[in-house]
């Protein structure tokens, strides 16, 4: 049996702020947007160039604030120029960690936090 991961769903509080984070800070593109006002929710699907996995953003109009689960850790994104992306994230309004390397080695990643508290690990593309 063949399987393929096709999407990851994130529940969000502010769809516009979240779209700004993923499309302006990163290179995600809106693949589709579906609004269901009668059911009080919207869905936005994001594509990342070079990947077949989509992020599904779910915005529920009347939802209580979400808490990021203590079992969830982060999403991972690779970039060609880690240092440039780190400077871009630090210059943004988003919480950005320091460049780090495993076991004190050459810096190869950092974390940035989206408007809903989801952490994104940004890694150097190999």
C-alpha angles and dihedrals in degrees: 000000000000121000134185130189105235108169148010119206122215121185110220137194100205113031095190094051091047093049089050090053097049099037101037104032092037129026098252115141128209106249095180142342123207123186122199105183092166089059092036100237141097130207125206121184119205128199125204113210110253096019133092093203115099129203111225112206112202118197116188111195098214102030123134112241111290123234118215104240120249090231094057115085114174152303120253129223128178125215135187096227110037096177093051092048090048091054090047091052093045089053091052127081091254125106106257127187128213125273110269140186128203113261090001093300130137111319108265105159149016137185130241124185123225124220092271096050097260111144120226118202108213111202135186109256110241 
